[in-house]
Amino acid sequence: MDEDTGDILTIKYNIDGGETQTISDTVITSGVFTINKINVGSLAEGRHNLNVWCEDDKGGSSIVTIIPFKVAKTAQQ
């Protein structure tokens, strides 16, 4: 039995090390999570990093996953 089953996970993120946002709080029933959307707001054009991690209700925290992405507001040729 997974000893983490039933823990409450809080999925958090920030962009470029900015203000931490919460995506959701969920009770663990399996080891798989799907995140459909993150609002990136009005970021400047260029390269950015999305930093995502989880914290549980027992004080644990995952490693930070860094996802690089690019904002392009003009059509790319």
mmJSON file of the N, C-alpha and C atoms, coordinates in Angstrom:
{"data_MODEL":{"atom_site":{
"group_PDB":["ATOM","ATOM","ATOM","ATOM","ATOM","ATOM","ATOM","ATOM","ATOM","ATOM","ATOM","ATOM","ATOM","ATOM","ATOM","ATOM","ATOM","ATOM","ATOM","ATOM","ATOM","ATOM","ATOM","ATOM","ATOM","ATOM","ATOM","ATOM","ATOM","ATOM","ATOM","ATOM","ATOM","ATOM","ATOM","ATOM","ATOM","ATOM","ATOM","ATOM","ATOM","ATOM","ATOM","ATOM","ATOM","ATOM","ATOM","ATOM","ATOM","ATOM","ATOM","ATOM","ATOM","ATOM","ATOM","ATOM","ATOM","ATOM","ATOM","ATOM","ATOM","ATOM","ATOM","ATOM","ATOM","ATOM","ATOM","ATOM","ATOM","ATOM","ATOM","ATOM","ATOM","ATOM","ATOM","ATOM","ATOM","ATOM","ATOM","ATOM","ATOM","ATOM","ATOM","ATOM","ATOM","ATOM","ATOM","ATOM","ATOM","ATOM","ATOM","ATOM","ATOM","ATOM","ATOM","ATOM","ATOM","ATOM","ATOM","ATOM","ATOM","ATOM","ATOM","ATOM","ATOM","ATOM","ATOM","ATOM","ATOM","ATOM","ATOM","ATOM","ATOM","ATOM","ATOM","ATOM","ATOM","ATOM","ATOM","ATOM","ATOM","ATOM","ATOM","ATOM","ATOM","ATOM","ATOM","ATOM","ATOM","ATOM","ATOM","ATOM","ATOM","ATOM","ATOM","ATOM","ATOM","ATOM","ATOM","ATOM","ATOM","ATOM","ATOM","ATOM","ATOM","ATOM","ATOM","ATOM","ATOM","ATOM","ATOM","ATOM","ATOM","ATOM","ATOM","ATOM","ATOM","ATOM","ATOM","ATOM","ATOM","ATOM","ATOM","ATOM","ATOM","ATOM","ATOM","ATOM","ATOM","ATOM","ATOM","ATOM","ATOM","ATOM","ATOM","ATOM","ATOM","ATOM","ATOM","ATOM","ATOM","ATOM","ATOM","ATOM","ATOM","ATOM","ATOM","ATOM","ATOM","ATOM","ATOM","ATOM","ATOM","ATOM","ATOM","ATOM","ATOM","ATOM","ATOM","ATOM","ATOM","ATOM","ATOM","ATOM","ATOM","ATOM","ATOM","ATOM","ATOM","ATOM","ATOM","ATOM","ATOM","ATOM","ATOM","ATOM","ATOM","ATOM","ATOM","ATOM","ATOM","ATOM","ATOM","ATOM","ATOM","ATOM","ATOM","ATOM","ATOM","ATOM","ATOM"],
"id":[1,2,3,4,5,6,7,8,9,10,11,12,13,14,15,16,17,18,19,20,21,22,23,24,25,26,27,28,29,30,31,32,33,34,35,36,37,38,39,40,41,42,43,44,45,46,47,48,49,50,51,52,53,54,55,56,57,58,59,60,61,62,63,64,65,66,67,68,69,70,71,72,73,74,75,76,77,78,79,80,81,82,83,84,85,86,87,88,89,90,91,92,93,94,95,96,97,98,99,100,101,102,103,104,105,106,107,108,109,110,111,112,113,114,115,116,117,118,119,120,121,122,123,124,125,126,127,128,129,130,131,132,133,134,135,136,137,138,139,140,141,142,143,144,145,146,147,148,149,150,151,152,153,154,155,156,157,158,159,160,161,162,163,164,165,166,167,168,169,170,171,172,173,174,175,176,177,178,179,180,181,182,183,184,185,186,187,188,189,190,191,192,193,194,195,196,197,198,199,200,201,202,203,204,205,206,207,208,209,210,211,212,213,214,215,216,217,218,219,220,221,222,223,224,225,226,227,228,229,230,231],
"type_symbol":["N","C","C","N","C","C","N","C","C","N","C","C","N","C","C","N","C","C","N","C","C","N","C","C","N","C","C","N","C","C","N","C","C","N","C","C","N","C","C","N","C","C","N","C","C","N","C","C","N","C","C","N","C","C","N","C","C","N","C","C","N","C","C","N","C","C","N","C","C","N","C","C","N","C","C","N","C","C","N","C","C","N","C","C","N","C","C","N","C","C","N","C","C","N","C","C","N","C","C","N","C","C","N","C","C","N","C","C","N","C","C","N","C","C","N","C","C","N","C","C","N","C","C","N","C","C","N","C","C","N","C","C","N","C","C","N","C","C","N","C","C","N","C","C","N","C","C","N","C","C","N","C","C","N","C","C","N","C","C","N","C","C","N","C","C","N","C","C","N","C","C","N","C","C","N","C","C","N","C","C","N","C","C","N","C","C","N","C","C","N","C","C","N","C","C","N","C","C","N","C","C","N","C","C","N","C","C","N","C","C","N","C","C","N","C","C","N","C","C","N","C","C","N","C","C","N","C","C","N","C","C"],
"label_atom_id":["N","CA","C","N","CA","C","N","CA","C","N","CA","C","N","CA","C","N","CA","C","N","CA","C","N","CA","C","N","CA","C","N","CA","C","N","CA","C","N","CA","C","N","CA","C","N","CA","C","N","CA","C","N","CA","C","N","CA","C","N","CA","C","N","CA","C","N","CA","C","N","CA","C","N","CA","C","N","CA","C","N","CA","C","N","CA","C","N","CA","C","N","CA","C","N","CA","C","N","CA","C","N","CA","C","N","CA","C","N","CA","C","N","CA","C","N","CA","C","N","CA","C","N","CA","C","N","CA","C","N","CA","C","N","CA","C","N","CA","C","N","CA","C","N","CA","C","N","CA","C","N","CA","C","N","CA","C","N","CA","C","N","CA","C","N","CA","C","N","CA","C","N","CA","C","N","CA","C","N","CA","C","N","CA","C","N","CA","C","N","CA","C","N","CA","C","N","CA","C","N","CA","C","N","CA","C","N","CA","C","N","CA","C","N","CA","C","N","CA","C","N","CA","C","N","CA","C","N","CA","C","N","CA","C","N","CA","C","N","CA","C","N","CA","C","N","CA","C","N","CA","C","N","CA","C","N","CA","C","N","CA","C","N","CA","C","N","CA","C"],
"label_alt_id":[null,null,null,null,null,null,null,null,null,null,null,null,null,null,null,null,null,null,null,null,null,null,null,null,null,null,null,null,null,null,null,null,null,null,null,null,null,null,null,null,null,null,null,null,null,null,null,null,null,null,null,null,null,null,null,null,null,null,null,null,null,null,null,null,null,null,null,null,null,null,null,null,null,null,null,null,null,null,null,null,null,null,null,null,null,null,null,null,null,null,null,null,null,null,null,null,null,null,null,null,null,null,null,null,null,null,null,null,null,null,null,null,null,null,null,null,null,null,null,null,null,null,null,null,null,null,null,null,null,null,null,null,null,null,null,null,null,null,null,null,null,null,null,null,null,null,null,null,null,null,null,null,null,null,null,null,null,null,null,null,null,null,null,null,null,null,null,null,null,null,null,null,null,null,null,null,null,null,null,null,null,null,null,null,null,null,null,null,null,null,null,null,null,null,null,null,null,null,null,null,null,null,null,null,null,null,null,null,null,null,null,null,null,null,null,null,null,null,null,null,null,null,null,null,null,null,null,null,null,null,null],
"label_comp_id":["MET","MET","MET","ASP","ASP","ASP","GLU","GLU","GLU","ASP","ASP","ASP","THR","THR","THR","GLY","GLY","GLY","ASP","ASP","ASP","ILE","ILE","ILE","LEU","LEU","LEU","THR","THR","THR","ILE","ILE","ILE","LYS","LYS","LYS","TYR","TYR","TYR","ASN","ASN","ASN","ILE","ILE","ILE","ASP","ASP","ASP","GLY","GLY","GLY","GLY","GLY","GLY","GLU","GLU","GLU","THR","THR","THR","GLN","GLN","GLN","THR","THR","THR","ILE","ILE","ILE","SER","SER","SER","ASP","ASP","ASP","THR","THR","THR","VAL","VAL","VAL","ILE","ILE","ILE","THR","THR","THR","SER","SER","SER","GLY","GLY","GLY","VAL","VAL","VAL","PHE","PHE","PHE","THR","THR","THR","ILE","ILE","ILE","ASN","ASN","ASN","LYS","LYS","LYS","ILE","ILE","ILE","ASN","ASN","ASN","VAL","VAL","VAL","GLY","GLY","GLY","SER","SER","SER","LEU","LEU","LEU","ALA","ALA","ALA","GLU","GLU","GLU","GLY","GLY","GLY","ARG","ARG","ARG","HIS","HIS","HIS","ASN","ASN","ASN","LEU","LEU","LEU","ASN","ASN","ASN","VAL","VAL","VAL","TRP","TRP","TRP","CYS","CYS","CYS","GLU","GLU","GLU","ASP","ASP","ASP","ASP","ASP","ASP","LYS","LYS","LYS","GLY","GLY","GLY","GLY","GLY","GLY","SER","SER","SER","SER","SER","SER","ILE","ILE","ILE","VAL","VAL","VAL","THR","THR","THR","ILE","ILE","ILE","ILE","ILE","ILE","PRO","PRO","PRO","PHE","PHE","PHE","LYS","LYS","LYS","VAL","VAL","VAL","ALA","ALA","ALA","LYS","LYS","LYS","THR","THR","THR","ALA","ALA","ALA","GLN","GLN","GLN","GLN","GLN","GLN"],
"label_asym_id":["A","A","A","A","A","A","A","A","A","A","A","A","A","A","A","A","A","A","A","A","A","A","A","A","A","A","A","A","A","A","A","A","A","A","A","A","A","A","A","A","A","A","A","A","A","A","A","A","A","A","A","A","A","A","A","A","A","A","A","A","A","A","A","A","A","A","A","A","A","A","A","A","A","A","A","A","A","A","A","A","A","A","A","A","A","A","A","A","A","A","A","A","A","A","A","A","A","A","A","A","A","A","A","A","A","A","A","A","A","A","A","A","A","A","A","A","A","A","A","A","A","A","A","A","A","A","A","A","A","A","A","A","A","A","A","A","A","A","A","A","A","A","A","A","A","A","A","A","A","A","A","A","A","A","A","A","A","A","A","A","A","A","A","A","A","A","A","A","A","A","A","A","A","A","A","A","A","A","A","A","A","A","A","A","A","A","A","A","A","A","A","A","A","A","A","A","A","A","A","A","A","A","A","A","A","A","A","A","A","A","A","A","A","A","A","A","A","A","A","A","A","A","A","A","A","A","A","A","A","A","A"],
"label_entity_id":["1","1","1","1","1","1","1","1","1","1","1","1","1","1","1","1","1","1","1","1","1","1","1","1","1","1","1","1","1","1","1","1","1","1","1","1","1","1","1","1","1","1","1","1","1","1","1","1","1","1","1","1","1","1","1","1","1","1","1","1","1","1","1","1","1","1","1","1","1","1","1","1","1","1","1","1","1","1","1","1","1","1","1","1","1","1","1","1","1","1","1","1","1","1","1","1","1","1","1","1","1","1","1","1","1","1","1","1","1","1","1","1","1","1","1","1","1","1","1","1","1","1","1","1","1","1","1","1","1","1","1","1","1","1","1","1","1","1","1","1","1","1","1","1","1","1","1","1","1","1","1","1","1","1","1","1","1","1","1","1","1","1","1","1","1","1","1","1","1","1","1","1","1","1","1","1","1","1","1","1","1","1","1","1","1","1","1","1","1","1","1","1","1","1","1","1","1","1","1","1","1","1","1","1","1","1","1","1","1","1","1","1","1","1","1","1","1","1","1","1","1","1","1","1","1","1","1","1","1","1","1"],
"label_seq_id":[1,1,1,2,2,2,3,3,3,4,4,4,5,5,5,6,6,6,7,7,7,8,8,8,9,9,9,10,10,10,11,11,11,12,12,12,13,13,13,14,14,14,15,15,15,16,16,16,17,17,17,18,18,18,19,19,19,20,20,20,21,21,21,22,22,22,23,23,23,24,24,24,25,25,25,26,26,26,27,27,27,28,28,28,29,29,29,30,30,30,31,31,31,32,32,32,33,33,33,34,34,34,35,35,35,36,36,36,37,37,37,38,38,38,39,39,39,40,40,40,41,41,41,42,42,42,43,43,43,44,44,44,45,45,45,46,46,46,47,47,47,48,48,48,49,49,49,50,50,50,51,51,51,52,52,52,53,53,53,54,54,54,55,55,55,56,56,56,57,57,57,58,58,58,59,59,59,60,60,60,61,61,61,62,62,62,63,63,63,64,64,64,65,65,65,66,66,66,67,67,67,68,68,68,69,69,69,70,70,70,71,71,71,72,72,72,73,73,73,74,74,74,75,75,75,76,76,76,77,77,77],
"pdbx_PDB_ins_code":[null,null,null,null,null,null,null,null,null,null,null,null,null,null,null,null,null,null,null,null,null,null,null,null,null,null,null,null,null,null,null,null,null,null,null,null,null,null,null,null,null,null,null,null,null,null,null,null,null,null,null,null,null,null,null,null,null,null,null,null,null,null,null,null,null,null,null,null,null,null,null,null,null,null,null,null,null,null,null,null,null,null,null,null,null,null,null,null,null,null,null,null,null,null,null,null,null,null,null,null,null,null,null,null,null,null,null,null,null,null,null,null,null,null,null,null,null,null,null,null,null,null,null,null,null,null,null,null,null,null,null,null,null,null,null,null,null,null,null,null,null,null,null,null,null,null,null,null,null,null,null,null,null,null,null,null,null,null,null,null,null,null,null,null,null,null,null,null,null,null,null,null,null,null,null,null,null,null,null,null,null,null,null,null,null,null,null,null,null,null,null,null,null,null,null,null,null,null,null,null,null,null,null,null,null,null,null,null,null,null,null,null,null,null,null,null,null,null,null,null,null,null,null,null,null,null,null,null,null,null,null],
"Cartn_x":[0.842,0.0,0.884,0.504,1.243,0.943,1.989,1.771,1.363,1.477,1.064,-0.393,-1.057,-2.45,-3.282,-4.11,-4.952,-4.362,-3.063,-2.471,-3.119,-3.112,-3.605,-2.397,-2.377,-1.296,-1.738,-0.845,-1.061,-0.045,-0.539,0.324,0.551,1.829,2.178,3.081,3.122,4.005,4.36,5.408,5.696,6.339,6.382,7.015,8.205,9.364,10.615,10.916,10.499,10.784,9.896,8.841,7.929,7.016,5.897,4.936,4.423,4.404,3.917,2.401,1.91,0.48,0.113,-1.128,-1.623,-2.508,-2.209,-3.034,-4.236,-3.988,-5.097,-4.641,-5.616,-5.416,-6.171,-5.525,-6.166,-5.752,-6.618,-6.309,-5.682,-4.539,-3.833,-4.626,-4.898,-5.489,-4.61,-3.678,-2.717,-1.52,-0.512,0.689,0.678,-0.475,-0.533,-1.438,-0.932,-1.718,-1.638,-2.725,-2.739,-3.109,-2.299,-2.581,-2.884,-4.076,-4.5,-4.076,-4.121,-3.858,-3.221,-2.344,-1.801,-1.88,-2.457,-2.579,-1.242,-0.625,0.672,0.523,-0.709,-0.952,-0.373,0.175,0.684,2.213,2.825,4.276,4.864,6.05,6.773,7.192,7.361,7.872,9.25,9.552,10.865,10.754,11.878,11.96,11.665,10.956,10.573,10.705,10.646,10.649,9.424,8.714,7.607,8.173,8.073,8.562,7.364,7.301,6.145,6.629,5.903,6.221,4.968,5.056,3.941,4.374,3.444,3.646,2.511,2.825,1.747,1.398,0.32,-0.179,0.632,1.696,2.562,3.923,4.056,5.296,6.284,5.916,6.804,6.692,7.757,7.773,8.542,8.064,8.747,9.895,10.68,11.659,10.909,11.54,10.935,11.244,10.197,10.375,10.355,11.374,11.486,11.141,10.148,9.689,9.929,10.933,11.172,10.11,9.722,8.785,9.068,8.503,8.723,7.39,7.304,6.129,6.45,5.612,5.75,4.394,4.309,3.035,2.798,3.781,3.617,3.682,3.038,3.032,4.446,4.784,6.1,6.081,7.056,7.145,7.89],
"Cartn_y":[-1.192,0.0,1.25,2.239,3.496,4.313,4.636,5.373,6.821,7.333,8.703,8.807,7.668,7.701,8.39,9.336,10.086,11.416,11.65,12.952,14.012,15.234,16.346,17.019,17.043,17.679,19.052,20.021,21.336,21.496,21.681,21.844,23.34,23.729,25.146,25.419,26.684,27.085,28.558,28.929,30.341,30.436,31.625,31.867,32.774,32.304,33.051,33.415,32.562,32.796,33.841,34.25,35.278,34.745,35.401,35.075,33.643,32.898,31.521,31.504,30.656,30.467,29.029,28.784,27.441,27.008,25.818,25.274,24.57,23.673,22.959,22.265,21.933,21.06,19.791,18.641,17.385,16.293,15.339,14.183,13.124,12.576,11.579,10.284,9.843,8.522,7.681,8.334,7.636,8.549,8.096,8.88,9.714,9.851,10.563,11.783,12.941,14.168,14.784,15.375,16.066,17.517,18.419,19.847,20.313,20.846,21.226,22.626,23.592,24.98,25.724,26.633,27.602,28.958,29.933,31.271,31.987,32.32,32.996,34.516,34.994,36.429,37.201,38.349,39.243,39.271,38.126,38.045,38.729,39.246,39.846,38.759,39.152,38.203,37.72,36.499,35.947,34.638,34.213,32.927,33.107,32.094,32.098,30.679,30.569,29.258,29.113,28.012,27.629,26.651,26.987,26.14,25.533,24.19,23.491,22.522,22.454,21.514,21.214,20.2,19.812,19.888,20.243,20.206,19.395,18.548,17.781,18.362,17.866,18.383,17.892,17.145,16.652,17.339,18.415,19.178,18.742,17.765,17.299,18.171,18.163,18.934,18.167,18.232,17.575,18.455,17.916,18.746,19.667,20.759,21.699,21.227,21.105,20.799,22.121,22.339,23.58,23.287,24.016,23.828,25.131,25.157,26.373,26.538,27.791,28.066,29.45,29.722,30.997,31.658,32.951,33.744,34.518,34.331,35.047,35.653,36.971,37.64,37.977,37.781,38.017,36.67,36.585,35.334,34.953,33.694,33.194,32.726,33.076,32.679,31.366],
"Cartn_z":[0.0,0.0,0.0,-0.784,-0.855,0.388,1.158,2.401,2.178,0.944,0.646,0.198,-0.081,-0.502,0.567,0.157,1.082,1.498,1.207,1.498,0.614,1.088,0.282,-0.364,-1.694,-2.442,-2.906,-2.792,-3.355,-4.473,-5.689,-6.849,-7.037,-7.045,-7.108,-8.296,-8.699,-9.794,-9.679,-10.379,-10.632,-12.005,-12.52,-13.817,-13.577,-14.012,-13.869,-12.417,-11.469,-10.06,-9.416,-10.112,-9.588,-8.495,-8.325,-7.27,-7.421,-6.313,-6.316,-6.432,-7.333,-7.56,-7.22,-6.84,-6.588,-7.734,-8.291,-9.366,-8.77,-7.809,-7.188,-5.925,-5.1,-3.955,-4.282,-4.127,-4.482,-3.509,-3.295,-2.464,-3.356,-2.93,-3.723,-3.791,-5.003,-5.218,-6.13,-6.848,-7.698,-7.893,-8.61,-8.815,-10.08,-10.733,-12.012,-11.881,-12.353,-12.359,-13.739,-14.188,-15.469,-15.216,-15.747,-15.654,-17.068,-17.267,-18.603,-19.012,-18.089,-18.441,-17.287,-17.644,-16.689,-17.381,-16.699,-17.26,-17.122,-18.242,-18.207,-18.224,-18.238,-18.144,-19.311,-19.015,-20.062,-20.022,-20.236,-20.233,-21.455,-21.295,-22.412,-23.391,-24.635,-25.62,-25.178,-25.544,-25.223,-24.469,-23.942,-23.245,-21.758,-21.211,-19.8,-19.252,-17.931,-17.281,-16.396,-16.582,-15.713,-14.693,-13.414,-12.322,-11.617,-11.547,-10.967,-9.897,-8.776,-7.708,-6.895,-6.039,-5.17,-3.72,-2.868,-1.424,-0.834,0.172,0.807,2.163,2.723,3.996,5.193,4.942,6.02,6.004,5.197,5.159,4.091,3.276,2.215,0.976,0.179,-1.053,-2.116,-3.344,-4.459,-4.95,-5.868,-6.548,-7.504,-7.879,-8.823,-10.236,-11.043,-12.458,-13.216,-14.046,-14.811,-16.267,-16.769,-18.144,-18.902,-19.793,-20.566,-21.656,-21.922,-23.007,-23.572,-24.734,-25.417,-25.707,-25.459,-25.81,-27.08,-28.1,-29.365,-29.694,-29.666,-29.894,-31.352,-32.194,-33.62,-34.326,-35.466,-36.232,-36.645,-36.465,-36.845,-38.3,-39.065,-40.467,-40.594],
"occupancy":[1.0,1.0,1.0,1.0,1.0,1.0,1.0,1.0,1.0,1.0,1.0,1.0,1.0,1.0,1.0,1.0,1.0,1.0,1.0,1.0,1.0,1.0,1.0,1.0,1.0,1.0,1.0,1.0,1.0,1.0,1.0,1.0,1.0,1.0,1.0,1.0,1.0,1.0,1.0,1.0,1.0,1.0,1.0,1.0,1.0,1.0,1.0,1.0,1.0,1.0,1.0,1.0,1.0,1.0,1.0,1.0,1.0,1.0,1.0,1.0,1.0,1.0,1.0,1.0,1.0,1.0,1.0,1.0,1.0,1.0,1.0,1.0,1.0,1.0,1.0,1.0,1.0,1.0,1.0,1.0,1.0,1.0,1.0,1.0,1.0,1.0,1.0,1.0,1.0,1.0,1.0,1.0,1.0,1.0,1.0,1.0,1.0,1.0,1.0,1.0,1.0,1.0,1.0,1.0,1.0,1.0,1.0,1.0,1.0,1.0,1.0,1.0,1.0,1.0,1.0,1.0,1.0,1.0,1.0,1.0,1.0,1.0,1.0,1.0,1.0,1.0,1.0,1.0,1.0,1.0,1.0,1.0,1.0,1.0,1.0,1.0,1.0,1.0,1.0,1.0,1.0,1.0,1.0,1.0,1.0,1.0,1.0,1.0,1.0,1.0,1.0,1.0,1.0,1.0,1.0,1.0,1.0,1.0,1.0,1.0,1.0,1.0,1.0,1.0,1.0,1.0,1.0,1.0,1.0,1.0,1.0,1.0,1.0,1.0,1.0,1.0,1.0,1.0,1.0,1.0,1.0,1.0,1.0,1.0,1.0,1.0,1.0,1.0,1.0,1.0,1.0,1.0,1.0,1.0,1.0,1.0,1.0,1.0,1.0,1.0,1.0,1.0,1.0,1.0,1.0,1.0,1.0,1.0,1.0,1.0,1.0,1.0,1.0,1.0,1.0,1.0,1.0,1.0,1.0,1.0,1.0,1.0,1.0,1.0,1.0,1.0,1.0,1.0,1.0,1.0,1.0],
"B_iso_or_equiv":[0.0,0.0,0.0,0.0,0.0,0.0,0.0,0.0,0.0,0.0,0.0,0.0,0.0,0.0,0.0,0.0,0.0,0.0,0.0,0.0,0.0,0.0,0.0,0.0,0.0,0.0,0.0,0.0,0.0,0.0,0.0,0.0,0.0,0.0,0.0,0.0,0.0,0.0,0.0,0.0,0.0,0.0,0.0,0.0,0.0,0.0,0.0,0.0,0.0,0.0,0.0,0.0,0.0,0.0,0.0,0.0,0.0,0.0,0.0,0.0,0.0,0.0,0.0,0.0,0.0,0.0,0.0,0.0,0.0,0.0,0.0,0.0,0.0,0.0,0.0,0.0,0.0,0.0,0.0,0.0,0.0,0.0,0.0,0.0,0.0,0.0,0.0,0.0,0.0,0.0,0.0,0.0,0.0,0.0,0.0,0.0,0.0,0.0,0.0,0.0,0.0,0.0,0.0,0.0,0.0,0.0,0.0,0.0,0.0,0.0,0.0,0.0,0.0,0.0,0.0,0.0,0.0,0.0,0.0,0.0,0.0,0.0,0.0,0.0,0.0,0.0,0.0,0.0,0.0,0.0,0.0,0.0,0.0,0.0,0.0,0.0,0.0,0.0,0.0,0.0,0.0,0.0,0.0,0.0,0.0,0.0,0.0,0.0,0.0,0.0,0.0,0.0,0.0,0.0,0.0,0.0,0.0,0.0,0.0,0.0,0.0,0.0,0.0,0.0,0.0,0.0,0.0,0.0,0.0,0.0,0.0,0.0,0.0,0.0,0.0,0.0,0.0,0.0,0.0,0.0,0.0,0.0,0.0,0.0,0.0,0.0,0.0,0.0,0.0,0.0,0.0,0.0,0.0,0.0,0.0,0.0,0.0,0.0,0.0,0.0,0.0,0.0,0.0,0.0,0.0,0.0,0.0,0.0,0.0,0.0,0.0,0.0,0.0,0.0,0.0,0.0,0.0,0.0,0.0,0.0,0.0,0.0,0.0,0.0,0.0,0.0,0.0,0.0,0.0,0.0,0.0],
"pdbx_formal_charge":[null,null,null,null,null,null,null,null,null,null,null,null,null,null,null,null,null,null,null,null,null,null,null,null,null,null,null,null,null,null,null,null,null,null,null,null,null,null,null,null,null,null,null,null,null,null,null,null,null,null,null,null,null,null,null,null,null,null,null,null,null,null,null,null,null,null,null,null,null,null,null,null,null,null,null,null,null,null,null,null,null,null,null,null,null,null,null,null,null,null,null,null,null,null,null,null,null,null,null,null,null,null,null,null,null,null,null,null,null,null,null,null,null,null,null,null,null,null,null,null,null,null,null,null,null,null,null,null,null,null,null,null,null,null,null,null,null,null,null,null,null,null,null,null,null,null,null,null,null,null,null,null,null,null,null,null,null,null,null,null,null,null,null,null,null,null,null,null,null,null,null,null,null,null,null,null,null,null,null,null,null,null,null,null,null,null,null,null,null,null,null,null,null,null,null,null,null,null,null,null,null,null,null,null,null,null,null,null,null,null,null,null,null,null,null,null,null,null,null,null,null,null,null,null,null,null,null,null,null,null,null],
"auth_seq_id":[1,1,1,2,2,2,3,3,3,4,4,4,5,5,5,6,6,6,7,7,7,8,8,8,9,9,9,10,10,10,11,11,11,12,12,12,13,13,13,14,14,14,15,15,15,16,16,16,17,17,17,18,18,18,19,19,19,20,20,20,21,21,21,22,22,22,23,23,23,24,24,24,25,25,25,26,26,26,27,27,27,28,28,28,29,29,29,30,30,30,31,31,31,32,32,32,33,33,33,34,34,34,35,35,35,36,36,36,37,37,37,38,38,38,39,39,39,40,40,40,41,41,41,42,42,42,43,43,43,44,44,44,45,45,45,46,46,46,47,47,47,48,48,48,49,49,49,50,50,50,51,51,51,52,52,52,53,53,53,54,54,54,55,55,55,56,56,56,57,57,57,58,58,58,59,59,59,60,60,60,61,61,61,62,62,62,63,63,63,64,64,64,65,65,65,66,66,66,67,67,67,68,68,68,69,69,69,70,70,70,71,71,71,72,72,72,73,73,73,74,74,74,75,75,75,76,76,76,77,77,77],
"auth_comp_id":["MET","MET","MET","ASP","ASP","ASP","GLU","GLU","GLU","ASP","ASP","ASP","THR","THR","THR","GLY","GLY","GLY","ASP","ASP","ASP","ILE","ILE","ILE","LEU","LEU","LEU","THR","THR","THR","ILE","ILE","ILE","LYS","LYS","LYS","TYR","TYR","TYR","ASN","ASN","ASN","ILE","ILE","ILE","ASP","ASP","ASP","GLY","GLY","GLY","GLY","GLY","GLY","GLU","GLU","GLU","THR","THR","THR","GLN","GLN","GLN","THR","THR","THR","ILE","ILE","ILE","SER","SER","SER","ASP","ASP","ASP","THR","THR","THR","VAL","VAL","VAL","ILE","ILE","ILE","THR","THR","THR","SER","SER","SER","GLY","GLY","GLY","VAL","VAL","VAL","PHE","PHE","PHE","THR","THR","THR","ILE","ILE","ILE","ASN","ASN","ASN","LYS","LYS","LYS","ILE","ILE","ILE","ASN","ASN","ASN","VAL","VAL","VAL","GLY","GLY","GLY","SER","SER","SER","LEU","LEU","LEU","ALA","ALA","ALA","GLU","GLU","GLU","GLY","GLY","GLY","ARG","ARG","ARG","HIS","HIS","HIS","ASN","ASN","ASN","LEU","LEU","LEU","ASN","ASN","ASN","VAL","VAL","VAL","TRP","TRP","TRP","CYS","CYS","CYS","GLU","GLU","GLU","ASP","ASP","ASP","ASP","ASP","ASP","LYS","LYS","LYS","GLY","GLY","GLY","GLY","GLY","GLY","SER","SER","SER","SER","SER","SER","ILE","ILE","ILE","VAL","VAL","VAL","THR","THR","THR","ILE","ILE","ILE","ILE","ILE","ILE","PRO","PRO","PRO","PHE","PHE","PHE","LYS","LYS","LYS","VAL","VAL","VAL","ALA","ALA","ALA","LYS","LYS","LYS","THR","THR","THR","ALA","ALA","ALA","GLN","GLN","GLN","GLN","GLN","GLN"],
"auth_asym_id":["A","A","A","A","A","A","A","A","A","A","A","A","A","A","A","A","A","A","A","A","A","A","A","A","A","A","A","A","A","A","A","A","A","A","A","A","A","A","A","A","A","A","A","A","A","A","A","A","A","A","A","A","A","A","A","A","A","A","A","A","A","A","A","A","A","A","A","A","A","A","A","A","A","A","A","A","A","A","A","A","A","A","A","A","A","A","A","A","A","A","A","A","A","A","A","A","A","A","A","A","A","A","A","A","A","A","A","A","A","A","A","A","A","A","A","A","A","A","A","A","A","A","A","A","A","A","A","A","A","A","A","A","A","A","A","A","A","A","A","A","A","A","A","A","A","A","A","A","A","A","A","A","A","A","A","A","A","A","A","A","A","A","A","A","A","A","A","A","A","A","A","A","A","A","A","A","A","A","A","A","A","A","A","A","A","A","A","A","A","A","A","A","A","A","A","A","A","A","A","A","A","A","A","A","A","A","A","A","A","A","A","A","A","A","A","A","A","A","A","A","A","A","A","A","A","A","A","A","A","A","A"],
"auth_atom_id":["N","CA","C","N","CA","C","N","CA","C","N","CA","C","N","CA","C","N","CA","C","N","CA","C","N","CA","C","N","CA","C","N","CA","C","N","CA","C","N","CA","C","N","CA","C","N","CA","C","N","CA","C","N","CA","C","N","CA","C","N","CA","C","N","CA","C","N","CA","C","N","CA","C","N","CA","C","N","CA","C","N","CA","C","N","CA","C","N","CA","C","N","CA","C","N","CA","C","N","CA","C","N","CA","C","N","CA","C","N","CA","C","N","CA","C","N","CA","C","N","CA","C","N","CA","C","N","CA","C","N","CA","C","N","CA","C","N","CA","C","N","CA","C","N","CA","C","N","CA","C","N","CA","C","N","CA","C","N","CA","C","N","CA","C","N","CA","C","N","CA","C","N","CA","C","N","CA","C","N","CA","C","N","CA","C","N","CA","C","N","CA","C","N","CA","C","N","CA","C","N","CA","C","N","CA","C","N","CA","C","N","CA","C","N","CA","C","N","CA","C","N","CA","C","N","CA","C","N","CA","C","N","CA","C","N","CA","C","N","CA","C","N","CA","C","N","CA","C","N","CA","C","N","CA","C","N","CA","C","N","CA","C","N","CA","C","N","CA","C"],
"pdbx_PDB_model_num":[1,1,1,1,1,1,1,1,1,1,1,1,1,1,1,1,1,1,1,1,1,1,1,1,1,1,1,1,1,1,1,1,1,1,1,1,1,1,1,1,1,1,1,1,1,1,1,1,1,1,1,1,1,1,1,1,1,1,1,1,1,1,1,1,1,1,1,1,1,1,1,1,1,1,1,1,1,1,1,1,1,1,1,1,1,1,1,1,1,1,1,1,1,1,1,1,1,1,1,1,1,1,1,1,1,1,1,1,1,1,1,1,1,1,1,1,1,1,1,1,1,1,1,1,1,1,1,1,1,1,1,1,1,1,1,1,1,1,1,1,1,1,1,1,1,1,1,1,1,1,1,1,1,1,1,1,1,1,1,1,1,1,1,1,1,1,1,1,1,1,1,1,1,1,1,1,1,1,1,1,1,1,1,1,1,1,1,1,1,1,1,1,1,1,1,1,1,1,1,1,1,1,1,1,1,1,1,1,1,1,1,1,1,1,1,1,1,1,1,1,1,1,1,1,1,1,1,1,1,1,1]
}}}
